[in-house]
Amino acid sequence: MVARLHSNLHNVTQNIYHVTRLMESDADDGNLDKGQMEKIKNDAESITVATVRLIYMTSKLK
C-alpha cells in the first residue's frame, strides 16, 4: 500500500511539473497573466514540498 501511495505521489509531482511548464509557455505567449502564473507556481511548489514530506514520513511505515 505504501509503495502504491509513493508511486501515485511521484506521479502527482511529475504531472504538476509538466502542467506548470505548459502554463509557463502560455504565459510567455501572453495567454496568462504573469501574476496568476506566479501564484500557480507557488501553489505547485507548496504541493510538491508537502508531497515530498508525505513520502518521507510514510517511508518509515511497513
C-alpha positions in Angstrom: 0.0 0.0 0.0 2.8 2.4 0.9 4.6 1.7 -2.3 1.5 2.4 -4.3 1.0 5.6 -2.4 4.6 6.7 -3.2 4.2 5.8 -6.8 1.0 7.9 -7.0 2.6 10.8 -5.2 5.6 10.8 -7.6 3.1 10.8 -10.5 1.3 13.8 -9.0 4.6 15.8 -8.6 5.6 14.9 -12.2 2.2 16.0 -13.5 2.3 19.2 -11.6 5.7 20.0 -13.1 4.6 19.2 -16.6 1.3 21.3 -16.3 3.2 24.2 -14.8 5.7 24.1 -17.7 2.8 24.1 -20.2 1.2 27.1 -18.4 4.5 28.9 -18.4 4.7 28.6 -22.2 1.1 30.0 -22.4 2.2 32.9 -20.1 5.1 33.6 -22.3 2.7 33.8 -25.3 0.6 36.3 -23.4 -2.3 34.0 -22.7 -2.0 34.0 -19.0 -1.4 36.9 -16.5 2.1 36.8 -15.0 0.7 37.4 -11.5 -1.6 34.4 -11.9 1.4 32.3 -13.2 3.5 33.2 -10.1 0.6 32.2 -7.8 0.2 28.9 -9.6 3.9 28.2 -9.4 4.0 29.0 -5.7 1.0 26.7 -5.1 2.6 24.0 -7.2 5.8 24.3 -5.2 3.8 24.1 -1.9 2.0 20.9 -3.1 5.3 19.4 -4.2 7.0 20.1 -0.8 4.1 18.6 1.1 4.2 15.6 -1.2 7.9 15.0 -0.5 7.3 15.3 3.2 4.4 12.8 3.0 6.7 10.4 1.0 9.4 10.8 3.6 7.1 10.3 6.6 5.3 7.3 5.1 8.6 5.7 4.0 9.0 4.6 7.7 5.8 2.6 7.6 5.8 -1.1 6.8 
